[in-house]
Amino acid sequence: MEPTHNLPNAEYRRFEGMREYEAVIDGLIPQTLRAIRVFDRALSRAWNSPERYEALRQLLLANRTNRLLIVVHDAEPIERECPRLVDLVRQFSAAVRIHETLSPAKNVYDPFVVFDANHYLHRFHYDHLRAAHGSNDLVGAQQLLDRFAEIWDASVPAVTAGTSGL
């Protein structure tokens, strides 16, 4: 990783490959102290893995103010392909929110995950494997947090605690 401009220990690196993308997510979840914000076209099946489920569960159990906020373009497959994630929605209904984008946000094409306000993963397009990982990069993370807030505002709740399908 190369140093960036905002913190002495900030790092940024590019990579290609979904396996590495998913591995970085799994590595950052246990380091998260407050919130994870996810934007994607649809969630991968990795969001249903027992290891990711347990890591997210531990984050949510650590503090009742911790949050997992997810916005996707297509929420329909979540019930079928990610029952463990739906279970987290049920167990932690105040802390886990899954939204689906409305028309104004359907043209956003670059998935990202922000951990707290300083680490992130950013894919440049959901059809391609190129991605970047920013660590201790407050400026890059804030830009994605601002985008997430805009996308969140252009979305509606999609998977709720009352959703069945487990």
C-alpha positions in Angstrom: 0.0 0.0 0.0 1.1 3.5 -0.7 0.8 6.4 1.8 -1.9 8.9 1.1 -2.2 12.6 1.9 -4.4 12.7 5.0 -2.8 10.6 7.8 0.7 9.5 8.4 -0.5 5.8 8.5 -3.1 6.1 5.8 -2.7 3.5 3.0 -4.4 3.0 -0.4 -4.0 0.0 -2.7 -5.6 -1.3 -5.8 -6.3 -4.9 -6.6 -8.3 -7.2 -8.8 -10.5 -10.1 -7.8 -13.6 -10.8 -5.9 -11.9 -13.4 -3.7 -9.6 -10.7 -2.3 -12.5 -8.2 -2.1 -14.5 -10.6 0.1 -11.4 -11.5 2.2 -10.7 -7.9 2.9 -14.4 -7.4 4.0 -14.0 -10.4 6.3 -10.8 -9.0 7.7 -12.2 -5.6 8.4 -15.4 -6.6 10.1 -13.7 -7.6 13.4 -11.8 -4.3 13.4 -14.9 -2.2 13.1 -16.0 -0.4 16.3 -19.2 1.4 15.3 -20.7 1.0 11.8 -20.5 -0.8 8.5 -22.2 0.8 5.5 -22.6 -1.3 2.3 -23.7 -0.3 -1.1 -23.9 -2.8 -4.0 -26.0 -3.9 -6.9 -26.9 -7.1 -5.0 -25.2 -8.9 -2.1 -22.8 -11.8 -2.8 -23.4 -15.1 -1.2 -20.4 -14.3 1.1 -22.8 -12.3 3.1 -24.4 -15.6 4.1 -21.2 -17.4 5.2 -21.2 -18.6 8.8 -18.0 -16.7 9.5 -19.2 -13.4 8.3 -22.5 -13.9 10.1 -20.7 -14.5 13.4 -18.3 -11.6 12.9 -21.3 -9.3 12.2 -23.2 -10.7 15.1 -20.3 -10.0 17.4 -20.1 -6.4 16.1 -23.8 -5.9 16.9 -23.5 -7.6 20.3 -20.5 -5.4 21.3 -22.5 -2.2 21.6 -26.2 -1.6 21.1 -25.4 1.6 19.1 -23.4 -0.3 16.5 -25.0 -0.4 13.0 -25.0 -2.4 9.8 -26.6 -0.4 7.0 -27.0 -1.9 3.5 -28.3 -0.5 0.3 -28.7 -2.6 -2.8 -30.3 -2.1 -6.2 -31.9 -5.5 -6.0 -32.9 -6.7 -2.5 -35.1 -9.6 -3.7 -32.4 -12.3 -3.7 -31.4 -11.5 -0.1 -34.2 -13.5 1.5 -33.3 -16.6 -0.6 -29.5 -16.4 -0.8 -28.7 -14.8 2.6 -30.9 -16.2 5.3 -28.2 -15.6 7.9 -28.2 -11.9 7.1 -32.0 -11.9 7.3 -31.7 -13.5 10.7 -29.4 -10.6 11.8 -32.2 -8.2 10.7 -34.6 -10.1 12.9 -32.3 -10.4 15.9 -31.0 -6.8 15.7 -33.9 -4.9 14.1 -32.9 -1.6 15.5 -29.3 -2.0 14.3 -29.5 -3.7 10.9 -31.2 -2.0 8.0 -31.4 -3.2 4.4 -32.7 -0.8 1.8 -33.3 -0.9 -1.9 -32.6 2.0 -4.2 -35.3 4.0 -5.9 -35.1 5.2 -9.5 -32.9 8.3 -8.8 -30.1 6.1 -7.4 -30.4 3.1 -9.8 -27.6 4.6 -12.0 -25.0 4.4 -9.3 -22.6 1.6 -10.4 -19.6 1.5 -8.1 -20.1 -0.7 -5.0 -18.4 0.1 -1.8 -18.2 -0.8 1.9 -17.1 1.7 4.6 -16.0 0.5 8.0 -16.5 3.2 10.7 -15.2 6.3 9.0 -11.7 5.4 8.1 -11.5 2.1 6.2 -13.2 1.2 2.9 -13.3 -1.0 -0.1 -14.4 0.5 -3.4 -15.1 -1.4 -6.6 -15.0 0.9 -9.6 -17.9 -0.8 -11.4 -20.1 -3.7 -10.3 -19.4 -5.5 -13.6 -15.6 -5.4 -13.1 -13.2 -6.8 -10.5 -11.0 -3.8 -10.1 -11.2 -2.4 -6.5 -9.3 -0.3 -4.0 -8.8 -0.6 -0.3 -8.2 2.5 1.8 -7.0 2.0 5.3 -6.9 4.9 7.8 -8.0 7.1 4.9 -10.4 9.6 6.4 -10.7 11.7 3.3 -11.5 8.8 1.0 -13.9 7.3 3.6 -15.7 10.6 4.1 -16.3 10.9 0.3 -17.9 7.5 0.3 -19.9 8.2 3.5 -21.3 11.3 1.8 -22.2 9.2 -1.3 -23.8 6.6 1.0 -25.9 9.2 2.6 -27.2 10.4 -0.8 -27.9 6.8 -1.9 -29.6 6.0 1.5 -31.9 9.1 1.0 -32.8 7.7 -2.4 -33.8 4.2 -1.0 -36.6 2.5 0.9 -36.6 -0.3 3.5 -36.5 -3.6 1.7 -35.8 -6.4 4.1 -37.4 -6.0 7.5 -37.7 -8.0 10.8 -41.1 -9.2 9.7 -39.7 -10.7 6.4 -40.0 -14.4 6.2 -37.9 -16.8 4.1 -35.7 -18.3 6.7 
